[in-house]
Amino acid sequence: MFTVKASIQDHFEFAAPLEAVRDFFADIANFAELMPGVKQAHTDAKGVARLTIEADIPVVGTMTQTFAVELTDDSEDHIEWTPARGETQNFLRYTADFLEKPDGSTQVQFSQTAELRREKARDFHFLAGMAGESLISTEMTKRFAERVKVFIERAKDRLAT
């Protein structure tokens, strides 16, 4: 099995009340609008969201993948999107925990992981075997972190208004 992964965990503070921040992170369309590389987000009638993401991968080049996710936890202080039932190749997990601070701001503990599984490297891309799982995963994580940073800055701007 050829598997590549990208993951980020960080915390951020927003100058907005918990309810506004939580509602923002619960709306998957905000990712398509504000995160670089997310080309589309669509939720079907069954509640399955499909995010189409474009990524530049070393040696391999630009690839576009679609991730199907379901909202599996939607509580007051926690949101979690997990891979849709039946997904076998493209896995995306996204969680956010919220803590309202005494000054009215909200701290968010954010985690996002993407994993792509293919039977063989060439099923992923004909050059993937040359690059290897480790190099692709490392570079995807770097790019993931850059995209999340841009997303968070844009989110802060949006929530400040």
Secondary structure, 3 states (H helix, E strand, C coil): CEEEEEEEEEEEEECCCHHHHHHHHHCCHHHHHHCCCEEEEEECCCCEEEEEEEEEECCCEEEEEEEEEEEEEEECCEEEEEECCCCCCEEEEEEEEEEECCCCCEEEEEEEEEEEEECCHHHHCCCHHHHHHHHHHHHHHHHHHHHHHHHHHHHHHHHHC
